[in-house]
Amino acid sequence: MTFGNEGKAKSNGEQVEKMIRIGRELGLEPATPDEARTILGLKGLDQVKY
């Protein structure tokens, strides 16, 4: 992902921050980690045996 005249993003975190900002500007709120797990049907860390 590029940032206009700023060039490429320096990290994944920078990309995520930009996408969150854009979403909020459009009236959307990002899912929390727990909400994302539910949406994607993933187990929580407490249910995984490592």
N, C-alpha and C positions, 0 to 999 in steps of 0.2 A: 504494500500500500504506500502510495506517495502522499506527501503533505504539501501540495502546491509547490511554491518556490523553495520550500524547506527541504525537499528531497525525500528520501526514503525514511520510514519510521526507524528509530533506533532500537526498538524492542517490541515484543508482543504486547507488553503492558501499554506502550504508547498507542498501539493500534486499538486496544480495548478502550482506553480512555477516550479516543476520538469517536469510536462507535457509540459509546455511552452518551457522549455529549450530543451527537447527531440525533440519537434516539430521543433524548430528553427534549431537544429542540422541536421534535415532531410530536411531542406529547406522550412519549412512551417511557416506561420505567423498566430498567433491566430486572430480570428475575434474580432472586437471591440464590445462593448455592443450593439450598434445600428445595426451593421451587424448581430450579433447573433439573435436579435429580428426579423429582416427581414427574415433570414434563417428559423427560427422556427415559423414564422407567429404570433409573439406575439405583443400585443399592447404596446405602450410606456407608461411610467408613466403619461404623460400628457393626455392620453386617458382613464385612469382608474379612476373611482369615488370612493374615499375612504372617 
